[in-house]
Amino acid sequence: MTHRLLTCGAVGALLFVAVLRFEGATRPGYDAWVRYGSELSLSDQGWMQITNFIVCGLLILLGAIGLARALETGPGATAGPLLVGLFGSGLVLAGIFTMDPRAGYPADVVAATPKTLHGTLHGLAGLLCFSSVAAAAIVLARRFRGTPWAIYSLMTGLVVAASFVAATASSVLDETGVLPGAPTGLLQRVGIVAGWSWVALVTLRLRSERGGSPPPIARLRDTDVLLTAGIVGPLLFIVVFLIESATRPDYNPLRSMVSELSLSQYGWQQIANFLVSGALIVAFAVGLRRALIAGPGATWGPRLLGIAGLGLIVAGVFVCDPGLAYPAGAPDALPISGSWQNSLHGIGGMMVFFSLPAACFVLARRFVGDPAWRNLAIYSLMTGVLGMAFFVASNVTALHGGPAGLFQRLSLGSYLAWMALLAFRLSRDSSSQSTGAGIERADPTTRAVHNSVVRRTAAHRARCRAKMRPEADDMSPAHGRC
């Protein structure tokens, strides 16, 4: 698991730089020499950079968890991962709260707009990003002392800090007319490339240096975390779209569907909801595969739920076209033919609404043979049938001016509530079995697997004790975890 978490950190950092560079080079009217990277979050194509902020920030947060597990003890073992985690959190916040436009971009902005709350929060998120990654590099330079990595880390921290100060000063000089066309974007990108690349290289180095494999019992603890994501993700999605539906100006939740919430100036909130909830459901699918172990539905149940999570992510990355009377002035009909983004959004929706009922039916078949789970089998079957009925009703009423949004919400709500209940039940049982409590009432397959895990864990720890050397160097980044 630690290997995967460290890989997430490296992918998140490198992906951010790659997308920022591509967007900066191809966005019409955007000058990467002058403009901040955050300005790519503006205009009708801003959803791409918003997605980049949120997805890469979440990946770096996972990398910070892996960093903490890999370092474990020694200098920087606490502060280093914490600062990298703050860095990832800053990226997520920078995606949620977009910056205020500056003069010249988008093209219709002729002067800097007044400061807003979300613009101020974006600025604070940017400060958090650059200060935390600079501090993380300096903190871990002490851990790496005596190696070239110490010099590289220290230099990275200084370059990132200097880049942030220089870009801020350049922006002020540009806006006040003292130095028009100052290279604000270039100066900022120097710090981004330096800091983000350092995060990627450090996580990859620790990943390559970790020897052996984690104790088997750790898989049970990791599974608990993944199953908890199946509780948080569905409930978060429901709560956010209900709040957004009730508070969005000119939005009619009875007529308009959830996807329309991704439009207008407030659309970033629902985009973030799609991405975060989808990622949590994908994580739950991984935990479900571990928890089911074997038997009917152990493979296809998790796969179908994983497809649903990916469908939510696709629906967040590719925004639908206006329709069903939202935003104000949009036609009161489904945008059947439209942009390529709308087509891909529709594919994401089909992934969600086709895979969720299939998952209900597949897992109902598994649960029906166990008296302890038979009630959940009936509930799963009813959820699949009702969810499909509500989905069909939403599409029919959308074509005839009816309450399409209401029926879609009933469909989504039934599926997501079922998923959260399933995750809660499995999480509770997994916690009991990971401690050995209640294992005597588990099914024979689970008892056999548990006993095998206990034996493998004891053997693993014996091998670890045999390999440990008293003179081990506490400065080694990988020291402290067998």
C-alpha positions as CSV (number, residue, x, y, z in Angstrom):
1,M,0.0,0.0,0.0
2,T,2.8,2.4,0.8
3,H,4.3,1.9,-2.7
4,R,1.0,2.9,-4.2
5,L,0.6,5.9,-2.0
6,L,4.1,7.2,-2.9
7,T,3.3,6.6,-6.6
8,C,0.2,8.7,-6.2
9,G,2.4,11.6,-4.9
10,A,4.8,11.4,-7.8
11,V,2.0,11.1,-10.4
12,G,0.1,14.1,-8.9
13,A,3.1,16.4,-8.9
14,L,4.2,15.5,-12.5
15,L,0.7,15.5,-13.8
16,F,0.1,19.0,-12.5
17,V,3.2,20.4,-14.2
18,A,2.3,18.6,-17.5
19,V,-1.3,19.9,-17.6
20,L,-0.2,23.4,-16.6
21,R,2.3,23.5,-19.4
22,F,-0.1,22.1,-22.0
23,E,-2.9,24.5,-21.0
24,G,-0.6,27.5,-20.9
25,A,0.7,26.7,-24.4
26,T,-2.7,26.1,-26.0
27,R,-5.2,28.4,-24.3
28,P,-6.4,31.2,-26.6
29,G,-5.6,34.6,-25.4
30,Y,-3.4,33.4,-22.5
31,D,0.3,34.4,-22.2
32,A,2.2,32.1,-20.0
33,W,5.1,34.7,-19.7
34,V,2.8,37.2,-18.0
35,R,0.0,35.2,-16.5
36,Y,-0.2,33.2,-13.2
37,G,-1.0,29.5,-13.7
38,S,-4.1,30.0,-11.6
39,E,-5.6,32.3,-14.3
40,L,-6.1,29.1,-16.4
41,S,-9.0,28.4,-14.0
42,L,-10.9,31.4,-15.6
43,S,-12.9,31.5,-18.8
44,D,-15.2,28.9,-20.2
45,Q,-12.3,26.4,-20.3
46,G,-11.3,27.0,-16.7
47,W,-12.8,23.6,-15.6
48,M,-9.6,21.9,-16.9
49,Q,-7.3,23.7,-14.5
50,I,-9.8,23.5,-11.7
51,T,-9.8,19.7,-12.2
52,N,-6.0,19.8,-12.4
53,F,-5.8,21.5,-9.0
54,I,-8.2,19.2,-7.3
55,V,-7.1,15.8,-8.7
56,C,-3.4,16.5,-8.3
57,G,-3.9,17.9,-4.8
58,L,-5.7,14.7,-3.8
59,L,-3.0,12.6,-5.3
60,I,-0.3,14.5,-3.4
61,L,-2.3,14.1,-0.2
62,L,-2.1,10.4,-0.7
63,G,1.6,10.7,-1.4
64,A,2.0,12.5,1.9
65,I,0.4,9.5,3.7
66,G,2.9,7.2,1.9
67,L,5.7,9.5,2.9
68,A,4.7,9.3,6.5
69,R,4.6,5.5,6.3
70,A,8.0,5.3,4.6
71,L,9.9,7.7,6.8
72,E,8.2,6.7,10.1
73,T,11.1,7.8,12.4
74,G,14.1,10.1,12.4
75,P,14.4,13.8,11.5
76,G,11.6,15.2,9.4
77,A,9.5,12.0,9.8
78,T,6.5,14.1,11.1
79,A,7.0,17.6,9.8
80,G,8.0,16.5,6.3
81,P,4.8,14.5,5.4
82,L,2.7,17.1,7.3
83,L,4.1,19.9,5.1
84,V,3.6,17.9,1.9
85,G,0.0,17.2,3.1
86,L,-0.5,20.9,3.5
87,F,0.9,21.4,0.0
88,G,-1.7,19.0,-1.4
89,S,-4.5,20.6,0.6
90,G,-3.5,24.0,-0.7
91,L,-3.8,22.7,-4.3
92,V,-7.3,21.4,-3.6
93,L,-8.4,24.7,-2.0
94,A,-6.9,26.6,-5.0
95,G,-9.1,24.5,-7.3
96,I,-12.2,25.0,-5.2
97,F,-11.8,28.8,-4.8
98,T,-10.8,30.4,-8.1
99,M,-8.7,33.6,-8.3
100,D,-10.1,37.0,-9.3
101,P,-9.5,38.0,-12.9
102,R,-6.6,40.3,-13.8
103,A,-6.7,42.9,-16.6
104,G,-6.4,41.2,-20.0
105,Y,-7.5,37.7,-19.3
106,P,-10.1,36.5,-20.0
107,A,-10.3,38.7,-23.1
108,D,-13.4,40.6,-21.9
109,V,-11.7,41.8,-18.7
110,V,-10.3,45.3,-19.3
111,A,-9.4,46.0,-15.6
112,A,-8.7,44.1,-12.5
113,T,-11.9,43.1,-10.7
114,P,-12.6,44.0,-7.1
115,K,-11.4,41.5,-4.5
116,T,-13.8,38.8,-3.6
117,L,-13.9,36.2,-0.8
118,H,-13.1,33.3,-3.1
119,G,-10.3,35.3,-4.7
120,T,-8.8,36.0,-1.3
121,L,-9.1,32.3,-0.2
122,H,-7.4,31.4,-3.5
123,G,-4.5,33.7,-2.7
124,L,-4.1,32.2,0.8
125,A,-4.2,28.7,-0.8
126,G,-1.4,29.7,-3.1
127,L,0.7,31.0,-0.2
128,L,0.0,27.7,1.6
129,C,1.2,25.7,-1.4
130,F,4.5,27.5,-2.0
131,S,5.4,28.0,1.6
132,S,4.7,24.4,2.6
133,V,6.6,22.8,-0.3
134,A,9.6,25.1,0.4
135,A,9.5,24.3,4.1
136,A,9.2,20.5,3.3
137,A,12.3,20.6,1.1
138,I,14.3,22.4,3.8
139,V,13.1,20.1,6.6
140,L,13.9,16.9,4.7
141,A,17.3,18.4,3.6
142,R,18.3,17.9,7.2
143,R,17.3,14.2,7.1
144,F,19.3,13.7,3.9
145,R,22.4,15.4,5.2
146,G,25.7,14.0,4.0
147,T,24.1,13.0,0.6
148,P,23.6,15.0,-2.7
149,W,19.9,14.9,-1.8
150,A,20.5,17.3,1.1
151,I,21.9,20.0,-1.2
152,Y,19.2,19.4,-3.8
153,S,16.5,19.7,-1.2
154,L,17.9,22.8,0.3
155,M,18.3,24.5,-3.1
156,T,14.8,23.5,-4.0
157,G,13.4,25.1,-0.9
158,L,15.3,28.4,-1.5
159,V,14.3,28.5,-5.2
160,V,10.6,27.9,-4.5
161,A,10.6,30.7,-1.8
162,A,12.5,33.1,-4.1
163,S,10.2,32.3,-7.0
164,F,7.1,33.1,-5.0
165,V,8.4,36.4,-3.8
166,A,9.7,37.4,-7.2
167,A,6.4,36.5,-9.0
168,T,4.4,38.4,-6.4
169,A,6.6,41.5,-6.8
170,S,6.5,41.2,-10.6
171,S,2.7,41.1,-10.5
172,V,2.5,44.2,-8.4
173,L,4.9,46.1,-10.8
174,D,2.8,44.9,-13.8
175,E,-0.5,46.0,-12.3
176,T,0.7,49.4,-11.2
177,G,2.2,50.1,-14.6
178,V,5.8,50.3,-13.4
179,L,6.9,47.3,-15.5
180,P,4.1,46.4,-18.0
181,G,4.4,42.8,-19.3
182,A,6.6,41.7,-16.4
183,P,7.4,38.0,-16.5
184,T,5.1,37.0,-13.6
185,G,4.1,33.7,-15.1
186,L,7.7,32.7,-15.9
187,L,8.9,33.4,-12.4
188,Q,6.0,31.5,-10.9
189,R,6.6,28.5,-13.2
190,V,10.3,28.3,-12.1
191,G,9.1,27.7,-8.5
192,I,6.4,25.3,-9.7
193,V,8.7,23.1,-11.8
194,A,11.4,23.1,-9.0
195,G,9.0,22.3,-6.1
196,W,6.7,19.9,-7.8
197,S,9.5,18.0,-9.4
198,W,11.2,17.7,-6.0
199,V,8.1,16.2,-4.5
200,A,7.9,13.6,-7.4
201,L,11.6,12.7,-7.2
202,V,11.6,12.3,-3.4
203,T,8.5,10.1,-3.4
204,L,9.9,8.0,-6.2
205,R,13.2,7.6,-4.4
206,L,11.6,6.4,-1.2
207,R,9.4,4.1,-3.3
208,S,12.5,2.5,-4.9
209,E,14.4,2.2,-1.6
210,R,11.6,0.4,0.4
211,G,12.5,-3.2,0.7
212,G,10.3,-6.1,1.4
213,S,6.5,-6.0,1.8
214,P,4.3,-4.7,4.6
215,P,3.0,-7.2,7.2
216,P,-0.1,-9.0,5.9
217,I,-2.2,-7.8,8.8
218,A,-1.7,-4.3,7.5
219,R,-4.0,-5.1,4.6
220,L,-6.8,-5.5,7.1
221,R,-6.2,-2.0,8.5
222,D,-5.9,-0.5,5.0
223,T,-9.1,-2.2,4.1
224,D,-10.9,-0.4,6.9
225,V,-9.8,2.9,5.6
226,L,-10.9,2.0,2.0
227,L,-14.3,0.8,3.3
228,T,-14.8,4.1,5.2
229,A,-14.3,5.9,1.9
230,G,-17.4,4.1,0.7
231,I,-19.4,5.7,3.5
232,V,-18.0,9.2,3.1
233,G,-18.1,9.4,-0.7
234,P,-21.8,8.6,-1.4
235,L,-23.0,10.6,1.6
236,L,-20.8,13.6,0.6
237,F,-22.2,13.5,-2.9
238,I,-25.8,13.5,-1.7
239,V,-25.3,16.3,0.8
240,V,-23.5,18.6,-1.6
241,F,-25.9,18.3,-4.5
242,L,-28.9,18.8,-2.1
243,I,-27.4,22.0,-0.7
244,E,-26.4,23.2,-4.1
245,S,-29.9,22.4,-5.5
246,A,-31.6,24.4,-2.7
247,T,-29.3,27.4,-2.8
248,R,-28.4,27.9,-6.5
249,P,-30.1,31.0,-8.0
250,D,-32.5,30.3,-10.9
251,Y,-32.1,26.5,-10.5
252,N,-35.1,24.2,-10.3
253,P,-34.2,20.9,-8.7
254,L,-37.5,19.3,-9.8
255,R,-36.8,20.0,-13.5
256,S,-33.0,20.3,-13.9
257,M,-30.7,17.4,-13.3
258,V,-27.6,17.2,-11.0
259,S,-25.2,17.7,-13.9
260,E,-26.5,21.2,-14.6
261,L,-25.1,22.3,-11.3
262,S,-21.7,22.1,-12.9
263,L,-22.6,25.1,-15.0
264,S,-22.5,28.9,-14.2
265,Q,-20.0,30.7,-12.1
266,Y,-20.8,28.3,-9.2
267,G,-20.2,25.2,-11.2
268,W,-16.8,24.5,-9.7
269,Q,-18.6,23.3,-6.5
270,Q,-20.4,20.4,-8.3
271,I,-17.3,19.7,-10.4
272,A,-15.4,19.2,-7.2
273,N,-18.2,17.1,-5.8
274,F,-18.1,14.8,-8.8
275,L,-14.3,14.4,-8.6
276,V,-13.9,13.9,-4.9
277,S,-16.9,11.6,-4.4
278,G,-15.9,9.6,-7.5
279,A,-12.4,9.1,-6.2
280,L,-13.7,8.0,-2.8
281,I,-16.0,5.4,-4.4
282,V,-13.1,4.0,-6.5
283,A,-11.2,3.6,-3.2
284,F,-14.2,1.9,-1.7
285,A,-14.3,-0.5,-4.7
286,V,-10.7,-1.5,-3.9
287,G,-11.6,-2.1,-0.3
288,L,-14.7,-4.1,-1.2
289,R,-12.6,-6.4,-3.4
290,R,-10.3,-7.0,-0.4
291,A,-13.2,-7.5,2.0
292,L,-15.2,-10.0,-0.1
293,I,-12.1,-12.2,-0.7
294,A,-13.8,-14.9,-2.7
295,G,-17.2,-16.3,-3.7
296,P,-20.0,-14.9,-5.9
297,G,-19.7,-11.3,-6.8
298,A,-16.2,-10.9,-5.2
299,T,-14.8,-9.8,-8.5
300,W,-17.6,-8.2,-10.5
301,G,-19.3,-6.4,-7.6
302,P,-16.2,-4.2,-6.8
303,R,-15.5,-3.8,-10.6
304,L,-18.9,-2.4,-11.2
305,L,-18.7,0.0,-8.3
306,G,-15.3,1.1,-9.5
307,I,-16.8,1.8,-12.9
308,A,-19.5,4.0,-11.2
309,G,-16.8,6.0,-9.4
310,L,-14.8,6.5,-12.6
311,G,-18.1,7.6,-14.2
312,L,-18.5,10.3,-11.6
313,I,-14.9,11.5,-12.3
314,V,-15.5,11.6,-16.0
315,A,-18.8,13.6,-15.4
316,G,-16.7,16.1,-13.4
317,V,-13.9,16.4,-15.8
318,F,-16.2,16.9,-18.9
319,V,-19.0,19.3,-18.2
320,C,-22.4,19.0,-19.8
321,D,-23.9,21.6,-22.1
322,P,-26.7,23.9,-20.8
323,G,-30.1,22.4,-20.9
324,L,-33.4,21.8,-18.9
325,A,-33.8,25.6,-18.4
326,Y,-30.4,26.0,-16.6
327,P,-28.5,28.4,-16.6
328,A,-31.1,31.1,-17.1
329,G,-32.0,31.3,-20.8
330,A,-31.0,27.8,-21.6
331,P,-33.4,25.7,-23.7
332,D,-35.9,23.6,-21.6
333,A,-34.7,20.3,-23.2
334,L,-31.9,17.8,-22.9
335,P,-28.8,18.8,-24.8
336,I,-28.9,15.6,-27.0
337,S,-26.5,16.9,-29.6
338,G,-23.8,19.3,-28.6
339,S,-20.1,19.6,-27.8
340,W,-17.7,16.7,-27.5
341,Q,-17.5,17.5,-23.8
342,N,-21.2,17.0,-23.4
343,S,-20.9,13.6,-25.2
344,L,-18.1,12.5,-22.9
345,H,-20.2,13.7,-19.9
346,G,-23.0,11.5,-21.2
347,I,-20.7,8.5,-21.3
348,G,-19.7,9.2,-17.7
349,G,-23.4,9.3,-16.8
350,M,-24.1,6.0,-18.5
351,M,-21.1,4.4,-16.6
352,V,-22.8,5.5,-13.3
353,F,-26.4,4.6,-14.1
354,F,-25.7,1.2,-15.8
355,S,-23.1,-0.1,-13.4
356,L,-24.8,0.7,-10.1
357,P,-27.9,-1.5,-10.7
358,A,-25.7,-4.2,-12.1
359,A,-23.7,-4.1,-8.8
360,C,-26.9,-4.3,-6.8
361,F,-28.0,-7.4,-8.6
362,V,-24.5,-9.1,-8.5
363,L,-24.1,-8.5,-4.8
364,A,-27.7,-9.5,-4.0
365,R,-26.9,-12.9,-5.4
366,R,-23.9,-13.2,-3.0
367,F,-25.8,-12.1,0.1
368,V,-28.9,-14.2,-0.5
369,G,-27.0,-17.4,0.5
370,D,-26.0,-16.1,3.9
371,P,-28.8,-15.8,6.6
372,A,-26.8,-13.0,8.3
373,W,-26.8,-11.0,5.1
374,R,-30.2,-12.0,3.6
375,N,-31.9,-8.7,4.5
376,L,-29.2,-6.8,2.6
377,A,-29.8,-9.1,-0.3
378,I,-33.4,-8.1,-0.5
379,Y,-32.5,-4.4,0.0
380,S,-29.9,-4.7,-2.8
381,L,-32.4,-6.2,-5.2
382,M,-35.0,-3.6,-4.4
383,T,-32.5,-0.8,-4.8
384,G,-31.5,-2.0,-8.2
385,V,-35.1,-2.3,-9.4
386,L,-36.2,1.1,-8.0
387,G,-33.0,2.9,-9.1
388,M,-33.6,1.7,-12.7
389,A,-37.2,2.7,-12.6
390,F,-36.4,6.2,-11.4
391,F,-33.7,6.5,-14.0
392,V,-36.1,5.6,-16.8
393,A,-38.7,8.0,-15.4
394,S,-36.2,10.8,-15.3
395,N,-35.3,10.4,-19.0
396,V,-39.0,10.1,-20.1
397,T,-40.1,13.2,-18.1
398,A,-37.1,15.2,-19.4
399,L,-38.5,14.8,-22.9
400,H,-42.0,15.8,-21.9
401,G,-41.4,18.8,-19.5
402,G,-41.8,16.7,-16.3
403,P,-39.9,16.5,-13.0
404,A,-36.7,14.9,-14.5
405,G,-34.5,16.3,-11.7
406,L,-36.7,14.8,-9.0
407,F,-36.6,11.3,-10.5
408,Q,-32.9,11.5,-11.1
409,R,-32.3,12.4,-7.5
410,L,-34.4,9.6,-6.3
411,S,-32.4,7.2,-8.5
412,L,-29.0,8.5,-7.3
413,G,-30.1,8.8,-3.7
414,S,-31.3,5.1,-3.6
415,Y,-28.0,3.8,-5.1
416,L,-25.7,6.0,-3.0
417,A,-27.6,5.3,0.3
418,W,-27.3,1.5,-0.5
419,M,-23.6,1.9,-1.1
420,A,-23.0,3.8,2.1
421,L,-25.0,1.1,4.1
422,L,-23.0,-1.7,2.5
423,A,-19.7,0.0,3.3
424,F,-20.8,0.6,6.9
425,R,-21.8,-3.0,7.4
426,L,-18.5,-4.3,5.8
427,S,-16.4,-1.8,7.7
428,R,-17.9,-2.9,11.0
429,D,-17.3,-6.6,10.3
430,S,-13.8,-5.9,9.0
431,S,-12.9,-4.0,12.1
432,S,-14.0,-6.9,14.3
433,Q,-12.1,-9.5,12.3
434,S,-8.9,-7.4,12.1
435,T,-8.7,-7.5,15.9
436,G,-9.8,-11.1,16.1
437,A,-13.0,-10.2,17.8
438,G,-16.0,-11.9,16.3
439,I,-13.9,-14.2,14.1
440,E,-15.5,-17.2,15.6
441,R,-18.9,-16.2,14.1
442,A,-17.4,-15.5,10.6
443,D,-18.0,-17.8,7.7
444,P,-15.4,-20.6,7.1
445,T,-13.7,-18.9,4.3
446,T,-13.1,-15.7,6.3
447,R,-11.9,-17.7,9.3
448,A,-9.4,-19.6,7.1
449,V,-8.1,-16.4,5.6
450,H,-7.8,-14.7,9.0
451,N,-5.8,-17.6,10.4
452,S,-3.6,-17.6,7.4
453,V,-3.0,-13.9,7.8
454,V,-2.0,-14.3,11.4
455,R,0.5,-17.1,10.6
456,R,2.0,-15.0,7.7
457,T,2.3,-12.0,10.0
458,A,4.1,-13.9,12.7
459,A,6.6,-15.3,10.1
460,H,7.0,-11.8,8.6
461,R,7.9,-10.3,11.9
462,A,10.4,-13.1,12.7
463,R,12.1,-12.4,9.4
464,C,12.2,-8.7,10.2
465,R,13.8,-9.2,13.6
466,A,16.4,-11.4,12.0
467,K,17.3,-8.8,9.4
468,M,17.4,-5.8,11.8
469,R,20.9,-4.4,12.5
470,P,21.6,-2.5,15.7
471,E,23.9,-0.2,13.8
472,A,21.2,0.9,11.3
473,D,21.5,4.5,10.3
474,D,18.6,6.5,11.7
475,M,19.2,9.1,8.9
476,S,18.2,6.7,6.2
477,P,14.9,7.8,4.6
478,A,13.7,4.2,4.6
479,H,14.8,3.3,8.1
480,G,12.3,2.3,10.7
481,R,9.8,0.2,8.7
482,C,10.4,-3.4,7.9
